Each structure stands twice: as C-alpha cells, then as structure tokens.
Amino acid sequence: MATLLKSKGDSLSKRAADPGYRVGWRSKAKFEKGHFDGEMTYGEALAKAEALAAQEPDKTFYPELVYVEEEGLH
C-alpha cells in the first residue's frame, strides 16, 4: 500500500473564500522553514501572511495548501 497526499483546497484557482490553506514561512538568510497550525481560507491566510511579513522582515510568509495523507492502492 502506498500513501497518497491529497490537498484540502484547489491548487489551480486561488479565490479568497477557498478553504484548505495555512500560513507557511521561510527564512531569507538561513535554511529554515515551517508553517503555522490552523486551517483557514486563502484570503485569511494571505492577510495573515502580509501582517506577519510587516512584523518580521527577515522571513517570507505565504499561504500554502494543507495536504493530508490517505492510504492508496498503488
């Protein structure tokens, strides 16, 4: 059995009301990355990412899709 990753949102169209996103971040100078817990809409994640970018200029913040693992038959 293989594990499949399935996104909770649509990866092609990003509308403000689309669910299944969270805020991810990357350090601009170091090899660090991560994400904040909590699922929200694309619009909410984008607004939170912009607010965090204003507070911490040494990191890049962005909305990212939430993926869940599912058992597959492959």
C-alpha positions in Angstrom: 0.0 0.0 0.0 1.2 3.5 -0.9 0.4 6.7 0.9 -1.2 9.4 -1.2 -1.2 13.1 -0.5 -4.4 14.9 -1.1 -4.8 18.7 -0.9 -7.7 20.2 1.1 -8.1 23.0 -1.4 -7.9 23.7 -5.1 -4.3 24.2 -6.2 -5.2 25.9 -9.5 -7.6 28.6 -8.6 -7.0 30.8 -5.5 -10.1 32.6 -4.5 -10.4 34.4 -1.2 -13.1 32.1 0.1 -11.4 28.8 -0.8 -10.8 26.7 2.3 -7.8 24.4 3.0 -4.9 26.9 3.5 -2.4 27.8 6.2 0.5 30.2 6.5 3.9 28.9 5.6 7.2 30.7 6.2 10.9 30.6 5.0 13.9 32.4 6.4 15.6 34.7 3.9 19.2 34.1 5.3 19.1 30.7 7.0 17.9 27.3 5.9 14.8 27.2 8.0 11.2 26.8 7.0 7.9 25.9 8.7 4.2 26.6 8.9 1.6 27.8 11.4 -1.1 25.4 12.6 -4.7 26.1 11.8 -6.7 25.8 8.6 -8.2 28.9 7.1 -9.4 30.3 3.8 -7.0 31.6 1.2 -8.0 35.2 1.9 -7.4 34.8 5.6 -4.1 33.2 5.1 -3.0 35.9 2.6 -3.9 38.7 5.1 -2.2 36.9 8.0 1.0 36.4 5.8 1.1 40.1 4.9 0.7 41.1 8.5 3.5 38.7 9.6 5.8 39.9 6.8 5.4 43.5 8.1 6.4 42.4 11.6 9.3 40.1 10.7 11.2 41.3 7.6 13.9 38.5 7.8 11.3 35.9 6.8 9.0 35.3 3.8 5.4 34.4 4.6 2.9 32.9 2.1 -0.4 31.0 2.0 0.1 27.3 1.3 -2.2 24.3 0.8 -2.8 21.8 3.6 -2.1 18.2 2.5 -3.4 15.1 4.2 -2.1 11.5 3.9 -4.5 8.9 2.6 -4.0 5.2 2.1 -3.9 4.2 -1.6 -3.9 1.0 -3.6 -0.9 1.8 -5.8 
